[in-house]
């Protein structure tokens, strides 16, 4: 099982599609929710845990991208790797994967989670 994210209005090939298996998605989404809680609504955060087509709009996707890139560059993402890996023995938190997701968000024009 995994999450397939499809862009609403992609600006580049990088922003067309993003795939994550569930083992990587859960800590990635948790990190996104924890660090973008002023961008995402509670509904966004909850629905991001499911693959039923929920949409994150273009403005939120752009803001998520900017925030995650900023956190990656400031080393925050790497500094918190152990914490997010420790949330579950079954899941993996990869800072480089966070950056891939950030780039997708920035070029997606919004996305749906399937």
KETI-190339 format. One record per residue (C-alpha): residue in three letters; x, y, z; residue number from 1. Coordinates in Angstrom, 2 decimals. Each point is the difference from the previous one (the first is absolute). Layout:
+------+---------+---------+---------+-----+
: rest :      xx :      yy :      zz :  nr :
+------+---------+---------+---------+-----+
:  ALA :       X :       Y :       Z : NUM :
...
+------+---------+---------+---------+-----+
% end
This chain:
+------+---------+---------+---------+-----+
: rest :      xx :      yy :      zz :  nr :
+------+---------+---------+---------+-----+
:  UNK :    0.00 :    0.00 :    0.00 :   1 :
:  UNK :    1.18 :    3.49 :   -0.69 :   2 :
:  UNK :   -0.91 :    3.54 :   -0.77 :   3 :
:  UNK :   -0.11 :    1.30 :   -3.54 :   4 :
:  UNK :   -0.09 :    3.78 :   -0.24 :   5 :
:  UNK :   -1.16 :    1.51 :   -3.27 :   6 :
:  UNK :    0.49 :    3.66 :   -0.81 :   7 :
:  UNK :   -2.98 :    2.23 :   -0.68 :   8 :
:  UNK :    1.90 :    2.45 :   -2.20 :   9 :
:  UNK :    3.64 :   -1.10 :   -0.35 :  10 :
:  UNK :    2.63 :    2.55 :   -0.93 :  11 :
:  UNK :    2.72 :   -2.53 :   -0.87 :  12 :
:  UNK :    0.47 :   -3.76 :   -0.35 :  13 :
:  UNK :    1.26 :   -0.01 :    3.62 :  14 :
:  UNK :   -3.39 :    1.24 :    1.11 :  15 :
:  UNK :   -2.18 :   -2.48 :   -1.88 :  16 :
:  UNK :    0.10 :   -3.04 :    2.27 :  17 :
:  UNK :    1.39 :   -1.09 :    3.37 :  18 :
:  UNK :   -0.10 :   -3.53 :    1.37 :  19 :
:  UNK :    0.65 :   -1.28 :    3.47 :  20 :
:  UNK :   -0.56 :   -3.36 :    1.59 :  21 :
:  UNK :   -1.81 :    0.15 :    3.29 :  22 :
:  UNK :    3.20 :   -0.68 :    1.99 :  23 :
:  UNK :    1.54 :    3.25 :   -1.22 :  24 :
:  UNK :   -3.21 :    2.02 :   -0.31 :  25 :
:  UNK :   -1.10 :   -0.11 :    3.62 :  26 :
:  UNK :    3.11 :    1.62 :    1.52 :  27 :
:  UNK :    0.27 :    2.39 :   -2.97 :  28 :
:  UNK :   -3.61 :    1.12 :    0.44 :  29 :
:  UNK :    0.41 :    0.21 :    3.79 :  30 :
:  UNK :    3.06 :    2.24 :   -0.44 :  31 :
:  UNK :   -1.92 :    2.11 :   -2.51 :  32 :
:  UNK :   -2.94 :    0.36 :    2.39 :  33 :
:  UNK :    2.25 :    0.81 :    2.95 :  34 :
:  UNK :    1.96 :    2.66 :   -1.87 :  35 :
:  UNK :   -2.84 :    1.41 :   -2.11 :  36 :
:  UNK :   -2.74 :    0.11 :    2.61 :  37 :
:  UNK :   -0.56 :    3.67 :   -0.80 :  38 :
:  UNK :   -0.49 :   -0.84 :   -3.70 :  39 :
:  UNK :   -2.07 :   -3.18 :    0.15 :  40 :
:  UNK :   -3.42 :   -0.20 :    1.59 :  41 :
:  UNK :   -0.88 :   -2.82 :    2.38 :  42 :
:  UNK :   -2.07 :   -1.48 :   -2.83 :  43 :
:  UNK :    3.01 :    0.13 :   -2.36 :  44 :
:  UNK :    2.16 :   -1.74 :    2.57 :  45 :
:  UNK :   -2.55 :   -2.74 :    0.62 :  46 :
:  UNK :   -0.84 :   -0.59 :   -3.67 :  47 :
:  UNK :    3.70 :   -0.17 :   -0.92 :  48 :
:  UNK :    0.12 :   -3.31 :    1.83 :  49 :
:  UNK :   -2.36 :   -1.58 :   -2.54 :  50 :
:  UNK :    0.27 :   -0.63 :   -3.71 :  51 :
:  UNK :   -3.53 :    0.90 :   -1.04 :  52 :
:  UNK :    0.68 :    2.97 :   -2.28 :  53 :
:  UNK :    0.10 :    2.85 :    2.50 :  54 :
:  UNK :    1.32 :    3.24 :   -1.52 :  55 :
:  UNK :    2.61 :    2.33 :    1.41 :  56 :
:  UNK :   -0.44 :    3.26 :   -1.91 :  57 :
:  UNK :    2.71 :    1.85 :   -1.91 :  58 :
:  UNK :    0.58 :    2.69 :    2.62 :  59 :
:  UNK :    0.47 :   -2.54 :    2.78 :  60 :
:  UNK :    2.23 :   -2.20 :   -2.18 :  61 :
:  UNK :    2.23 :    2.98 :   -0.79 :  62 :
:  UNK :    0.24 :    0.98 :    3.67 :  63 :
:  UNK :    0.76 :   -3.59 :    1.04 :  64 :
:  UNK :    2.78 :   -0.10 :   -2.58 :  65 :
:  UNK :    1.57 :    3.23 :    1.22 :  66 :
:  UNK :   -0.19 :   -1.08 :    3.65 :  67 :
:  UNK :    1.45 :   -3.49 :   -0.57 :  68 :
:  UNK :    2.83 :    1.35 :   -2.15 :  69 :
:  UNK :    0.82 :    2.60 :    2.67 :  70 :
:  UNK :    0.04 :   -2.68 :    2.72 :  71 :
:  UNK :    2.18 :   -2.28 :   -2.12 :  72 :
:  UNK :    2.52 :    2.78 :   -0.69 :  73 :
:  UNK :    0.12 :    1.01 :    3.68 :  74 :
:  UNK :    0.79 :   -3.63 :    0.91 :  75 :
:  UNK :   -3.23 :   -0.34 :    2.03 :  76 :
:  UNK :   -1.10 :   -2.99 :   -2.07 :  77 :
:  UNK :    3.26 :   -1.86 :    0.61 :  78 :
:  UNK :    0.07 :    0.94 :    3.67 :  79 :
:  UNK :   -3.44 :   -1.59 :    0.48 :  80 :
:  UNK :    0.64 :   -3.19 :   -1.98 :  81 :
:  UNK :    0.40 :   -2.19 :    3.08 :  82 :
:  UNK :   -3.15 :    1.37 :    1.61 :  83 :
:  UNK :   -2.19 :   -0.74 :   -3.04 :  84 :
:  UNK :    1.62 :   -3.39 :   -0.56 :  85 :
:  UNK :   -0.70 :   -0.78 :    3.66 :  86 :
:  UNK :   -3.75 :    0.54 :   -0.36 :  87 :
:  UNK :   -0.36 :   -3.51 :   -1.40 :  88 :
:  UNK :    2.32 :   -2.90 :   -0.65 :  89 :
:  UNK :   -1.81 :   -0.66 :   -3.27 :  90 :
:  UNK :    0.44 :    3.43 :   -1.59 :  91 :
:  UNK :    2.96 :    1.87 :   -1.42 :  92 :
:  UNK :    0.62 :    3.74 :    0.05 :  93 :
:  UNK :    2.42 :    1.12 :   -2.70 :  94 :
:  UNK :    0.99 :    3.69 :   -0.18 :  95 :
:  UNK :    0.81 :   -0.31 :   -3.71 :  96 :
:  UNK :   -3.51 :   -1.33 :   -0.60 :  97 :
:  UNK :   -1.36 :    3.07 :    1.78 :  98 :
:  UNK :    1.85 :    2.15 :   -2.52 :  99 :
:  UNK :   -1.41 :   -2.03 :   -2.92 : 100 :
:  UNK :   -3.48 :    0.57 :    1.40 : 101 :
:  UNK :    0.70 :    3.72 :    0.45 : 102 :
:  UNK :    1.05 :    0.31 :   -3.65 : 103 :
:  UNK :   -3.10 :   -1.85 :   -1.14 : 104 :
:  UNK :   -2.23 :    2.25 :    2.12 : 105 :
:  UNK :    1.61 :    3.12 :   -1.39 : 106 :
:  UNK :   -0.57 :   -1.01 :   -3.61 : 107 :
:  UNK :   -3.34 :   -1.80 :    0.40 : 108 :
:  UNK :   -2.48 :    2.87 :   -0.06 : 109 :
:  UNK :   -1.83 :   -1.91 :    2.73 : 110 :
:  UNK :   -0.40 :   -3.76 :    0.24 : 111 :
:  UNK :   -2.39 :   -2.85 :    0.68 : 112 :
:  UNK :    0.95 :   -2.89 :    2.25 : 113 :
:  UNK :   -0.96 :   -3.45 :   -1.30 : 114 :
+------+---------+---------+---------+-----+
% end
